[in-house]
């Protein structure tokens, strides 16, 4: 997975945003990531041309990542 610039930036400052931006689900079973999943066998010439998405990833690795929607940044809400 290649993370979006926005997602990478928010992670670099995670300790400053930890109280408001959660990538872990409330039950800690999944997390949400933003980026592009690429097949190493079929890499495009320009990665920037691929539209990124928001993905739900099983923390245990028991099921494949699921794309929720297109976008560059996503977070969980406990509300």
Secondary structure, DSSP 8 states (H G I E B T S, - for coil): -EE-HHHHHHHHTHHHHTTT-B-B-TTSSEEEEEEE---GGG--S-GGGS--EEEEEETTSSS--EEEEE-S---B---
